[in-house]
Amino acid sequence: VQLQASGGGLVQPGGSLRLSCAASGSIFSINDMGWYRQAPGKQRELVAGITLSGNTNYADSVKGRFTLSRDNAKNTVYLRMNSLKPEDTAVYYCSILTYGVQYWGQGTQVTVSS
């Protein structure tokens, strides 16, 4: 199983980005998909997750600003990030859970700075 993430970059405060993560390989069914992030000197934290049925949960710090969605036909998860703040700066990792095994993408840098 491979996860290919894209969409990170440098954006000014208040700006937007969309992250994508496509899963490939021997995948028959993906249960949960989501995004985590890790800022320098901090632990990795869950940003948002979505179940197979589409139920979502978000970290309190991103509620109302970030939107998570998935396309099951494409095994892809998307994270739309609006009203970005400097404290959103981190490496973002996508993750999937399939048949009890969690897989991670390579990480994509998001930097929010003027």
C-alpha positions in Angstrom: 0.0 0.0 0.0 1.3 3.4 -1.0 0.0 6.8 -0.1 0.8 9.8 -2.3 0.2 13.2 -0.7 0.2 16.5 -2.5 -0.9 20.1 -2.2 1.3 21.5 0.5 3.2 24.8 0.2 3.6 28.3 1.4 0.6 30.5 2.0 -0.1 33.8 3.7 -2.3 33.9 6.8 -5.9 33.8 5.9 -5.2 31.9 2.8 -6.3 28.4 1.7 -4.8 25.2 0.6 -6.1 21.8 -0.4 -4.3 18.6 0.4 -4.9 15.4 -1.5 -3.8 11.9 -0.7 -4.3 8.9 -3.0 -3.9 5.4 -1.8 -2.8 2.6 -4.2 -1.7 -1.0 -4.0 -3.5 -4.0 -2.7 -6.5 -2.2 -1.2 -9.9 -3.7 -1.2 -11.6 -1.5 1.5 -10.4 1.4 3.5 -12.0 2.0 6.8 -10.7 5.3 8.1 -8.8 8.0 6.3 -7.4 11.1 7.8 -4.7 13.7 8.2 -2.3 14.3 11.0 0.3 17.0 11.4 3.5 17.5 13.3 5.0 20.9 14.0 8.7 21.3 15.1 9.2 20.2 18.7 5.6 18.9 19.0 4.0 15.5 18.9 2.0 14.4 15.9 -1.7 15.2 16.2 -4.8 14.2 14.5 -6.2 17.0 12.3 -9.2 15.3 10.9 -10.5 11.8 10.2 -13.3 10.3 8.2 -14.9 6.9 8.3 -16.0 4.7 5.4 -19.5 5.9 5.9 -18.4 9.6 5.8 -18.6 10.5 9.4 -15.9 13.1 10.2 -14.2 14.4 13.3 -11.9 17.4 13.6 -9.4 18.7 16.1 -10.9 21.7 18.0 -8.2 24.0 16.6 -9.4 23.4 13.0 -13.1 23.1 13.4 -15.0 25.5 11.1 -11.9 26.1 9.0 -10.9 22.7 7.6 -13.1 20.3 5.6 -12.3 16.7 5.1 -13.8 14.6 2.3 -13.1 11.3 0.6 -13.7 9.7 -2.8 -14.0 6.0 -2.2 -13.9 5.2 -5.9 -10.5 6.9 -6.2 -9.2 5.8 -2.7 -8.5 9.5 -2.2 -8.9 11.8 0.8 -9.0 15.6 0.6 -8.4 18.2 3.2 -9.6 21.7 2.4 -7.9 24.2 4.7 -9.3 27.8 4.9 -8.4 30.8 7.0 -5.0 29.4 7.6 -3.1 30.6 10.6 0.7 30.6 11.4 0.0 27.9 14.0 -1.2 25.6 11.3 2.4 25.4 10.0 3.5 21.7 10.2 4.3 18.7 8.1 1.0 17.1 7.3 0.7 13.3 7.0 -2.2 11.4 5.5 -3.1 8.0 6.9 -5.5 5.2 6.2 -6.7 2.3 8.2 -7.4 -0.9 6.3 -8.0 -4.4 7.8 -6.6 -3.2 11.1 -3.3 -1.8 9.6 -2.5 1.9 9.6 -0.5 3.2 6.7 1.2 6.6 6.4 2.0 9.0 3.6 5.4 10.7 3.2 4.3 14.0 4.6 3.8 17.4 2.9 5.0 20.7 4.3 2.4 23.4 5.0 3.9 26.8 5.9 1.7 29.7 6.8 3.6 32.9 6.9 3.6 36.5 5.6 
